[in-house]
Each structure stands twice: as C-alpha cells, then as structure tokens.
Amino acid sequence: MSKAAGTEIKQSKVSFGNKLAFACADIFGGGSFNIINFLFTPFLTLVVGIPMIYLTPILLLTKLWDGIIDPFIGKVTDGKQPGKFGKRRYFMLICAPLVLLGFVLLFFPWNLITSSVALKCVFVVLMYMLYATAQSFVLIPYYSHASEMTDDFNERNKTNAVRIAFSIASSTICVAVPGMIASPTKADNGVSYIIMAAIFGFIFTVSILVTALFSREQIVTPAVKTKLNFKEFIRPLKVKTYRQYLGMQMCTSMAMAVMSSFFFTFCDFYLRRLTYAEATVSGAGRFPIATVAAAMMFVAQILALPLYLKLIKAKSKRFAYITGAGVWITVVAGMFFLPAEGKIDFNASGAIITAEGAPNWLVIVFGLFIGLGIGGTVFVPHSSFGDVCDVGELYFGERTEGAFSGLTNFLNTAAQAIGLAIPPAIIGLAGYVETQYVTTDVYNALKTATEAEQIDKLGMALSQFKATVGNGSVQLLPVSQTDSAQLALRLTFLLLPIVIMIIGIVIASRYKLTRDLQAKIVEANAREDKDGEDFKQTRDELLKQL
C-alpha cells in the first residue's frame, strides 16, 4: 500500500509479540493513574495533613502545568526525524528513569520535614510538577505511537485491546497491592509510602523501557515542523470527529477521577464507617471491602473487553460507548440505596442498635457491574485515537499524531483536574477533617479541654481521633467524619459521575466514524493524486459523512 510522500507502511497485521511489547508501557499508564487517583487524596489529607479544601488549588495548579507542557511535547515528537527508536520511542527511552524519581517524590511524606501546611503544599505542588513532566514525556509519545502501529481498523482494535488488557490488569494490581504496603492507619508517618512508590516506580520504569526498546511501529512518517502557537495548538479542534472523540474521552476521565479518588474515602467514612473506626482505634484487621470491590471493578473491565469488541464489530464504537455509559449510570444510581453502617436507634433498655450496612458480597457485585460499564467507555476512546488521526490526515493533508496527542492530553488532563478538584472543595467546605500534627503539650492540653474547645481546635472531638506519638509530635488521625462531610461525600461521589456520563452519551450519539468509513479514509490518504479535483471531491464527500 502506498502512502503520502515520505510515509512508509510495512504491513497491516501486528504480530502478537509486537502487541505485547507495545502494551507494556500501559502498565505505567493505567497503574500509575490508579495509584494516584485512589491513594493520593487519603495520603495528602490523612498522612501529610493537608486540609481537604486545599487539594482543589493544588490539583488545579499541577494539572495546569501538565496541560501547558503537553502541546510542547507533542510538537517536539512530531518534529523529530525517525531513527532507531522511531519518532516516539526515543523520548520514552530517555525519560523512563525520571518516572521512578518523580513517583517516589510524589508520595514523599512531607510531614517528616515540616509542620507548616503552607510548605507542605509548596513541596507537593513542585514534586507533582516534576512527576507530571516525566509522565507527559512518556505518555504523549506513547499515545502517538499507538496510532502508528497499524492503519487497519480491526487490527488496530485488537492491538489496543491487548494494551487495554495490560492497563486494566496493572490497574487491578495497583488498586489492591499498594494499600497493603502503605496506609494512613499504619501510623508510621508515611514512611511506607516511600517504599510503595519505589517498588511501583521501578516496575513502571521497566515497563516503559520494554516498549521503547522492543515495540515496532508500521507507519513511519517524516518530521513535521509546525510553529508552536495557540492557533496551531487548537488546530485539531477543527475536525468534528476529533471533538466528538475528545468529548467521550474527557467525560470518562472526569467521571473516573471523581469515583476513584473518593472510592476508599466513601467506603471508609460512609459505607463502612463503624468498622473503619473500630479497626483504626484497635489496630485489628478488617475485611478490605473497598480494595476488593475496586479490584473487581478492574477485573470486570478485562472480562468486558471481548464483549465490547463484539459490539463494535456487530454495531459500532458509538453503540459500545453508549452501552457502557448506560450500565455505569444505572449501577451508580443503585448505589444511592446501599445502606451504611451507623447508629440508627435506641431500644427500650437504652442500648445502641447499629446497622450492619450493605453485605460485602453486594458491594463487590456493585463494583463488578460498575467495571463492566466503565470498560466500554474506556476502551472506545482509546481504540479510536488512530481512527481520528486518519480523519485528521484527510482533513489537513499531513499526519501529526503528536499535535493530536498533545491537545488530547491537555484537555483530558483538564477534565481530570475538574473531576479531582470539585469534590475536595465541596467536601472540604462541608466540614471534612484531615489528619493533624500537634506537639505533646498541645495534645495534653486538648485532653483536659472541653468537647466544645476540642471541636473548635480540631473540627471534631478528640475522641474521634486516634493519637500516635512519633517524630517529635502527636499524629491525630480521624477515625470518623462529621455528618455534613459524609452527606457531601455521598452526594458528590455518586451524583457527579451520573451527570457527567449522561453528557458523554449525548456526545457519543453524534459520533459517525464507522469501520467502512474509516477504511475509505485510509484508502483516500494513500492516494498520490492529492492535487487533483477527483481527490478533492472524494475528500469532501468523506468529510461530509462525518
């Protein structure tokens, strides 16, 4: 098959070994995303001791930085001449070690260094920026590399299915295992988080290196030099199909950011609030329902991949996305009716009657079905990026995956930032109480103070904290939350994803790029008579169908 001048395609079929090598880097892409989303909020509030409401500006600042550098990285990778490691894998190879360093510093417990909340916030922002830079220099080339593996519609879907399977498998492990290594309830001032980050940072670095060294792209394009300005940056938005793809991607990322960042908090401080409080105070073990349910959520996504591949083949990617979003919305709506543990009444003798809450098996079932829904909304955008780049090549007359990837990562990061930043603001204003570090003298004074004075100082009575002496201070870890914070947590955690995914369904209903249409676009891009009137007419007709 011939392509535009300077573009080379070796073959359409991707060998199984090449698929595996390509998929390895998404061990980092999926795993790191979920460690951060599930553990970072509890780490900052319950270990480092940063107030929940401060997370909103922290996350917005760091994500803003991430977004600013993305278009630059995309342009840099587009402008590199293909070499031994292609246009994209070169950057992955060079920047892989920085991922390890950045990940360890991201989870460094700054409470070991300072008691100043302001300084803690500064350190967290700076280290997040460092990590975000290393991450972007790996993932933007990687996502661009995905569209260069093949131009065949079905083979591209299969290649991305292997990649998504690696990503979800990594996500499952990274939801279940890190919490066993590091947890606020270990009361070790966060040292276990350094160990956890070093272990997984090393694994992520190796996975990136495997893709950089052994993956091979089939579509090889020459360097494309473009000016780095705002007009060029937003140029991909001219393509309607790209806007629709982007909308689906952003809705999924935003809804997942809300659910994953507060899933453990929702389970610990609402669904299993009594079990969590008793286990934290006593130090006794408890069934890790949040970890198991979250892990099952990702297992279900793997199991759902063959289903969505069949739906895409039999129907369309639009149908698969809408199906997944519909399942997700339905299951999350059902979670409103899950009973939480808690004091509900007094009997005649005055003893407290407590609710047992939803049984563990039911919570796990909800996790499984949420995963089945999420699977479709994650897989469709990931498998569509190459198709959208084909449309972009037809529209602009040149192939610039880096520009598309850079803008996608920027706007997707913005969506994640919104998803991560809104809940802390709402829950923080509702009275969420973070871990606090006080001197021994202050702690002794609090023990003799009235409950009203304790609440004024700490936000809750001292009896609602577990006190641990260490590192020259007393760590006060909250074992429960205020009623208003629990209500805000419940509404935010459940309602926001429903609203977001309804928007995703509306956007997906307008996505018209089918397998047959994509094949015609690839064929048109391969033509050599692009200056002729016949090609221009074909181009216009194809774009009108989108």
Solvent accessible surface area in square Angstrom, and as a share of the most:
residue,aa,sasa,rsa
1,M,150,0.67
2,S,57,0.37
3,K,17,0.07
4,A,27,0.21
5,A,104,0.80
6,G,60,0.58
7,T,24,0.14
8,E,89,0.40
9,I,25,0.13
10,K,132,0.56
11,Q,104,0.46
12,S,44,0.29
13,K,141,0.60
14,V,1,0.01
15,S,63,0.41
16,F,136,0.57
17,G,46,0.45
18,N,21,0.11
19,K,20,0.08
20,L,62,0.31
21,A,11,0.09
22,F,1,0.00
23,A,0,0.00
24,C,22,0.13
25,A,0,0.00
26,D,4,0.02
27,I,41,0.21
28,F,0,0.00
29,G,10,0.09
30,G,8,0.07
31,G,0,0.00
32,S,0,0.00
33,F,43,0.18
34,N,4,0.02
35,I,0,0.00
36,I,14,0.07
37,N,6,0.03
38,F,3,0.01
39,L,12,0.06
40,F,7,0.03
41,T,7,0.04
42,P,14,0.09
43,F,1,0.00
44,L,0,0.00
45,T,0,0.00
46,L,9,0.05
47,V,3,0.02
48,V,0,0.00
49,G,6,0.06
50,I,0,0.00
51,P,26,0.16
52,M,2,0.01
53,I,62,0.31
54,Y,95,0.36
55,L,2,0.01
56,T,25,0.14
57,P,67,0.42
58,I,6,0.03
59,L,8,0.04
60,L,80,0.40
61,L,91,0.45
62,T,0,0.00
63,K,21,0.09
64,L,98,0.49
65,W,89,0.31
66,D,6,0.03
67,G,1,0.01
68,I,99,0.50
69,I,20,0.10
70,D,0,0.00
71,P,18,0.12
72,F,96,0.40
73,I,0,0.00
74,G,0,0.00
75,K,25,0.10
76,V,50,0.29
77,T,0,0.00
78,D,3,0.01
79,G,11,0.11
80,K,48,0.20
81,Q,115,0.51
82,P,48,0.30
83,G,47,0.45
84,K,168,0.71
85,F,43,0.18
86,G,6,0.06
87,K,6,0.03
88,R,0,0.00
89,R,2,0.01
90,Y,88,0.34
91,F,24,0.10
92,M,0,0.00
93,L,41,0.20
94,I,101,0.51
95,C,12,0.07
96,A,0,0.00
97,P,75,0.47
98,L,81,0.41
99,V,0,0.00
100,L,57,0.29
101,L,93,0.46
102,G,0,0.00
103,F,0,0.00
104,V,32,0.18
105,L,44,0.22
106,L,4,0.02
107,F,0,0.00
108,F,45,0.19
109,P,0,0.00
110,W,27,0.09
111,N,13,0.07
112,L,54,0.27
113,I,106,0.54
114,T,25,0.14
115,S,94,0.61
116,S,42,0.27
117,V,52,0.30
118,A,70,0.54
119,L,86,0.43
120,K,6,0.02
121,C,21,0.13
122,V,76,0.43
123,F,54,0.23
124,V,4,0.02
125,V,18,0.10
126,L,90,0.45
127,M,37,0.16
128,Y,9,0.04
129,M,49,0.22
130,L,64,0.32
131,Y,1,0.00
132,A,1,0.00
133,T,38,0.22
134,A,2,0.01
135,Q,31,0.14
136,S,1,0.01
137,F,43,0.18
138,V,0,0.00
139,L,13,0.06
140,I,0,0.00
141,P,0,0.00
142,Y,0,0.00
143,Y,48,0.18
144,S,0,0.00
145,H,0,0.00
146,A,6,0.05
147,S,0,0.00
148,E,4,0.02
149,M,1,0.00
150,T,1,0.00
151,D,7,0.04
152,D,56,0.29
153,F,17,0.07
154,N,60,0.31
155,E,15,0.07
156,R,1,0.01
157,N,7,0.04
158,K,106,0.45
159,T,3,0.02
160,N,4,0.02
161,A,11,0.09
162,V,30,0.17
163,R,5,0.02
164,I,3,0.01
165,A,29,0.22
166,F,53,0.22
167,S,16,0.10
168,I,6,0.03
169,A,40,0.31
170,S,8,0.05
171,S,3,0.02
172,T,21,0.12
173,I,95,0.48
174,C,4,0.02
175,V,2,0.01
176,A,19,0.15
177,V,52,0.30
178,P,0,0.00
179,G,27,0.25
180,M,130,0.58
181,I,44,0.22
182,A,1,0.01
183,S,25,0.16
184,P,19,0.12
185,T,47,0.27
186,K,95,0.40
187,A,23,0.18
188,D,45,0.24
189,N,22,0.12
190,G,1,0.01
191,V,69,0.40
192,S,10,0.06
193,Y,2,0.01
194,I,46,0.23
195,I,92,0.47
196,M,0,0.00
197,A,0,0.00
198,A,42,0.32
199,I,79,0.40
200,F,9,0.04
201,G,0,0.00
202,F,123,0.51
203,I,78,0.39
204,F,1,0.00
205,T,13,0.07
206,V,66,0.38
207,S,6,0.04
208,I,0,0.00
209,L,53,0.26
210,V,43,0.25
211,T,0,0.00
212,A,0,0.00
213,L,67,0.33
214,F,127,0.53
215,S,0,0.00
216,R,115,0.42
217,E,20,0.09
218,Q,6,0.03
219,I,1,0.01
220,V,37,0.21
221,T,4,0.03
222,P,52,0.33
223,A,20,0.15
224,V,23,0.13
225,K,160,0.68
226,T,45,0.26
227,K,158,0.67
228,L,95,0.47
229,N,65,0.33
230,F,145,0.60
231,K,147,0.62
232,E,40,0.18
233,F,25,0.11
234,I,58,0.29
235,R,45,0.17
236,P,2,0.01
237,L,55,0.27
238,K,109,0.46
239,V,3,0.02
240,K,90,0.38
241,T,2,0.01
242,Y,0,0.00
243,R,109,0.40
244,Q,18,0.08
245,Y,4,0.02
246,L,8,0.04
247,G,11,0.10
248,M,0,0.00
249,Q,18,0.08
250,M,44,0.20
251,C,11,0.06
252,T,5,0.03
253,S,11,0.07
254,M,35,0.16
255,A,0,0.00
256,M,23,0.10
257,A,0,0.00
258,V,1,0.00
259,M,5,0.02
260,S,6,0.04
261,S,2,0.02
262,F,2,0.01
263,F,4,0.02
264,F,25,0.10
265,T,7,0.04
266,F,1,0.00
267,C,1,0.01
268,D,23,0.12
269,F,4,0.02
270,Y,26,0.10
271,L,1,0.00
272,R,15,0.06
273,R,63,0.23
274,L,45,0.22
275,T,43,0.25
276,Y,6,0.02
277,A,19,0.15
278,E,115,0.51
279,A,14,0.11
280,T,5,0.03
281,V,88,0.50
282,S,79,0.51
283,G,59,0.57
284,A,62,0.48
285,G,77,0.74
286,R,83,0.30
287,F,100,0.42
288,P,67,0.42
289,I,3,0.02
290,A,9,0.07
291,T,23,0.14
292,V,39,0.23
293,A,0,0.00
294,A,0,0.00
295,A,8,0.07
296,M,57,0.25
297,M,8,0.04
298,F,6,0.03
299,V,45,0.26
300,A,1,0.01
301,Q,3,0.01
302,I,57,0.29
303,L,119,0.59
304,A,1,0.01
305,L,10,0.05
306,P,73,0.46
307,L,92,0.46
308,Y,4,0.02
309,L,49,0.25
310,K,142,0.60
311,L,32,0.16
312,I,10,0.05
313,K,136,0.58
314,A,82,0.64
315,K,131,0.55
316,S,21,0.14
317,K,4,0.02
318,R,88,0.32
319,F,85,0.36
320,A,0,0.00
321,Y,0,0.00
322,I,53,0.27
323,T,45,0.26
324,G,0,0.00
325,A,0,0.00
326,G,27,0.26
327,V,47,0.27
328,W,1,0.00
329,I,30,0.15
330,T,95,0.55
331,V,20,0.11
332,V,1,0.00
333,A,38,0.29
334,G,23,0.22
335,M,7,0.03
336,F,46,0.19
337,F,172,0.72
338,L,7,0.03
339,P,73,0.46
340,A,13,0.10
341,E,16,0.07
342,G,4,0.03
343,K,139,0.59
344,I,116,0.59
345,D,87,0.45
346,F,136,0.57
347,N,63,0.33
348,A,119,0.92
349,S,100,0.64
350,G,46,0.44
351,A,52,0.41
352,I,85,0.43
353,I,75,0.38
354,T,69,0.40
355,A,24,0.18
356,E,152,0.68
357,G,16,0.16
358,A,1,0.01
359,P,62,0.39
360,N,56,0.29
361,W,163,0.57
362,L,47,0.23
363,V,3,0.02
364,I,36,0.18
365,V,53,0.31
366,F,36,0.15
367,G,2,0.02
368,L,52,0.26
369,F,98,0.41
370,I,1,0.00
371,G,0,0.00
372,L,53,0.26
373,G,0,0.00
374,I,3,0.01
375,G,1,0.01
376,G,0,0.00
377,T,0,0.00
378,V,20,0.12
379,F,0,0.00
380,V,0,0.00
381,P,0,0.00
382,H,39,0.18
383,S,0,0.00
384,S,0,0.00
385,F,12,0.05
386,G,4,0.04
387,D,1,0.01
388,V,0,0.00
389,C,3,0.02
390,D,2,0.01
391,V,1,0.00
392,G,1,0.01
393,E,6,0.03
394,L,4,0.02
395,Y,74,0.28
396,F,42,0.18
397,G,50,0.48
398,E,59,0.26
399,R,13,0.05
400,T,6,0.04
401,E,0,0.00
402,G,0,0.00
403,A,13,0.10
404,F,4,0.02
405,S,2,0.01
406,G,0,0.00
407,L,2,0.01
408,T,11,0.06
409,N,20,0.10
410,F,51,0.21
411,L,35,0.17
412,N,19,0.10
413,T,6,0.04
414,A,34,0.27
415,A,0,0.00
416,Q,25,0.11
417,A,5,0.04
418,I,74,0.38
419,G,1,0.01
420,L,11,0.05
421,A,3,0.03
422,I,71,0.36
423,P,0,0.00
424,P,1,0.00
425,A,27,0.21
426,I,76,0.39
427,I,1,0.01
428,G,15,0.14
429,L,139,0.69
430,A,27,0.21
431,G,30,0.29
432,Y,17,0.07
433,V,8,0.05
434,E,27,0.12
435,T,0,0.00
436,Q,34,0.15
437,Y,43,0.16
438,V,17,0.10
439,T,77,0.45
440,T,69,0.40
441,D,114,0.59
442,V,53,0.30
443,Y,38,0.14
444,N,67,0.34
445,A,60,0.46
446,L,12,0.06
447,K,108,0.46
448,T,120,0.70
449,A,29,0.22
450,T,80,0.47
451,E,110,0.49
452,A,75,0.58
453,E,97,0.43
454,Q,18,0.08
455,I,81,0.41
456,D,129,0.67
457,K,117,0.50
458,L,8,0.04
459,G,36,0.35
460,M,4,0.02
461,A,7,0.05
462,L,23,0.12
463,S,96,0.62
464,Q,59,0.26
465,F,15,0.06
466,K,46,0.19
467,A,44,0.34
468,T,36,0.21
469,V,112,0.64
470,G,24,0.23
471,N,89,0.46
472,G,77,0.74
473,S,22,0.14
474,V,0,0.00
475,Q,7,0.03
476,L,0,0.00
477,L,2,0.01
478,P,0,0.00
479,V,8,0.05
480,S,24,0.15
481,Q,7,0.03
482,T,34,0.20
483,D,122,0.63
484,S,60,0.38
485,A,1,0.01
486,Q,18,0.08
487,L,102,0.51
488,A,12,0.09
489,L,3,0.02
490,R,65,0.24
491,L,81,0.40
492,T,7,0.04
493,F,1,0.00
494,L,0,0.00
495,L,89,0.44
496,L,43,0.21
497,P,1,0.01
498,I,22,0.11
499,V,73,0.42
500,I,13,0.06
501,M,1,0.00
502,I,87,0.44
503,I,88,0.45
504,G,0,0.00
505,I,44,0.22
506,V,72,0.42
507,I,45,0.23
508,A,0,0.00
509,S,54,0.35
510,R,154,0.56
511,Y,4,0.01
512,K,102,0.43
513,L,5,0.03
514,T,61,0.36
515,R,91,0.33
516,D,98,0.51
517,L,11,0.06
518,Q,2,0.01
519,A,55,0.42
520,K,107,0.46
521,I,0,0.00
522,V,10,0.06
523,E,118,0.53
524,A,3,0.02
525,N,2,0.01
526,A,11,0.09
527,R,59,0.22
528,E,141,0.63
529,D,66,0.34
530,K,49,0.21
531,D,134,0.70
532,G,29,0.27
533,E,134,0.60
534,D,90,0.47
535,F,13,0.05
536,K,93,0.39
537,Q,109,0.48
538,T,37,0.21
539,R,60,0.22
540,D,64,0.33
541,E,88,0.39
542,L,9,0.05
543,L,38,0.19
544,K,170,0.72
545,Q,93,0.41
546,L,6,0.03
